[in-house]
Amino acid sequence: MLVRSGIVLVLVSLFTVFTGCMRDPDTVAKVGDWELSVDEFRKIVAGRLGGEERAAERDFEAYKEVLDEQVERRMKIIDGYNKGVDTDPSVQEAYQRELGSQAVNKLARAMYEKIITEEMVRDFYDHAGEEVHVSHILIRAGDTRTEEQAKELIQRVRRELDRPGVLFKEVAQKYSEDTTATDGDLGWFGWGVMVPEFQEAAWALQPGEISDPIRSSYGWHVLQLHGRRAIKDRPTFEEDKDRIFQQLGRIHGTAIQDTAITFVEQEKEERGLVMHDHNIEILYDKLTGRNAPSDPFSLLSEEQQNMPLVTLDEGATNFTPEDIRKSFSDARRQGFNLQSIDDLKQLIDGALVRDVILPDAAKEMGYYEDPEVLEAAERVRDSRVYQIISQKMVYDRDEATLEEAKAHFDANPDEYKRPAQHTLIEILVSDERLAERLARRIRGGENMRELAVTYSERRNAKEKEGVLGPITENQYHPIGQRAAEAELGELVGPVKSMGKYSIFKVISREEPAPRPFEQVKNKVRADVQTHKRKQLEETWVDSLRNSIPHWTNDGPLRNLFEEV
């Protein structure tokens, strides 16, 4: 541990006293200018402790430990920035990549919201508060009948249901073409499960009422509502709206896709996209050559590597083979097989849209300056800074020399002794009752070695008259552990192990014995390295705690613990 100077201790104490008077009741920790809110920490706790239910089972000290980890992590990140780690090219690349990804996600969300409005999400939530129990009769149009014939049949079915004493179930069994529900009963289901026309008809009915014929993408239906019931323990609208938004996205996927395609095509047209077919043919020939290497792009000359495959903005923006190199490599790893020039054009178009069209559109629309986008990109940058500074301060300094390992070995010889070993006569069988009978026979005086040859299912021991070992207490769990506790000659078992049953006697035991350094030097070096790493970590954190202003607030932390 580093020696703390008196001046530093006084300054830290004054800072803690001064800021302690102004602590935000919704903040559990502050490090420099960074603050951790109760809501943010609630999510971190759930993630670190295995979910909300498991977190609720842990004690207050577990919450404190997670909070201390977050404080130390932030201190290391601040130290990384202070040391200029954020100028590392990999940090800037990760930041820009996430910035672009999040900005495009915002753009995609805006496209979604042209189709899926807030009103639609609210309407879905309002309907989703209950489930309905419905039966139906399905009549399909297609190969066996025309649309008009299907409509006439469903109308005849509907009239039949109006006759006195007729049961919906019986009519469904007679006419319905839904093979998944031969009696028509669909059971209970919630809003958003069925196609829109079907669910709207179901929710419009009163219990016992039968609908008029309706048309869906599956065919013609007649529905009967059996009942409604409220859904218990339902999330609030704010908690559930993102899930509903995604579900509506799947339901209206075709309309969203059409909107996206229209948007992209408009962007291409406005930017004057030109595909250079001759250059694409040159690239195609290189990529599909009979003797093409694992990286066929290496066959391109420097001029070919920079030839435009697509140009935008009157030639101001060029998309070259180098720009699709990674996309091609990724696609091949996922099973992409380049069989035609159209395949290559589709690959180029996809990469162009992902890497140029959409990011540029998102930037033009201001999404790169969106606070949520910036926050997400900053989290990724912080994470990369944390990785690099941890590597520099700890992992690049923890190498253990052979001399250090030998010194540690000489000072701690007992840590590297060969563990006690036990040799057994064992019989292993799958049937517990057979194991018990064999144990009684052995206690009655029968020869255990002969019984092992006849009954044991452990092949390597059976061939040696049941002799197993020598083994340590950590082998064949829990047999090794029970062997370490047994007296010589004592019959042990049946002991359940890996779904089978073992009975055994320890026939010899070798006590722990020293091992030469050469035999264990790799383990010794690993132990020294672990010890050095721990010391480096402690020294680093100790210095950060002395130099970076910080505090934690037990009040809201304890309230959160009690709430969970």
Secondary structure by P-SEA (a helix, b strand, c coil): cccccaaaaaaaaaaaaaaccccccccccccccccccaaaaaaaaaaaaccaaaaaaccaaaaaaaaaaaaaaaaaaaaaaaacccccaaaaaaaaaaaaaaaaaaaaaaaaaacccaaaaaaaaaaacccccccbbbbbbcccccaaaaaaaaaaaaaaaacccccaaaaaaacccccccccccccccccccccaaaaaaaaaccccccccccccccccbbbbbcbbbbbcccccccccaaaaaaaaaaaaaaaaaaaaaaaaaaaaaaacccccaaaaaaaaaaaacccccccccccccccccccccccccccccccccccaaaaaaaaaaaccccccaaaaaaaaaaaaaaccaaaaaaaaacccccaaaaaaaaaaaaaaaaaaaaaaaccccccccaaaaaaaaaaccccccccbbbbbbccccccaaaaaaaaaaaaacccaaaaaaccccaaaaaaaccccccccccccaaaaaaaaaccccccccccccccbbbbbcccccccbbbbcccccaaaaaaaaaaaaaaaaaaaaaaaaaacccccccaaaaaaaaaac
